[in-house]
């Protein structure tokens, strides 16, 4: 497995997990009105944006490397 494929797999899995955390924390915030959950939701949403930007950067940088 190449570095490019490894990054795609791990960044993709991280985006999915952070999106799940964002949704869960937001639903918990709506239910309890505890600001801790709102902070978790906002931080994980920012992480999703950052991970997507990082994934795009890596794909551009490793454009010449094959997936295999």
N, C-alpha and C positions, 0 to 999 in steps of 0.2 A: 504494500500500500504506500503510495507516494505521500509526500508532505502535503500536497494540495488536497488529496482525497481525505487525509486525516483531519485537516483543518475544516473541510466542509462538514464532515460527520460531527466533530466535536462542537463547532460553532452552531451548527443546526440544532443539535441536542440542547445546547445551552440556551438558545433562543426559545425553544419550546418550554424548557423548564422555567425560565424567567417569566415567560408569558403566563404560564400556569400560576406561578407565585403572585404575579401582579393581579390576576383575576381573583384568586383566593383571598388575598389580603384586602382587595377592594370590597368583596362581598362581606368579609368579616368586619370591615370598617362600617359598612352600611348597617350591619346588624347591631354592633356594639357602640359605635361612635367613638371608639378609642383612637386617638391620634397616632398611636404606634402603628396600627394597621395601615393608616393612610401614608405614613412615611415609608413603610415597607413597600406599599403599592407603587408609590412614586419612584423610589429607588430602583425597583425591579423594572419599571417601565423605561427608566433612563438606561438601565443595563441592556434591555432589548435593543434600544436604538444604538447604543455603543457597540454591541456585538454585531449588529447588522452592518454598521459602518466598517468595523474591523474585518468582517468577512468579505465585504466588497473590496477593501484595500488589499487583502491577501490574494484574492482571485486576480486582481489586476497585476499585482507584483509577480505572481507565479503563473502568469498567462502562458509562458513558453514551456512549462512543465506539464507532462501528460498526467491523466488521472490514474494510470496504472503504474 
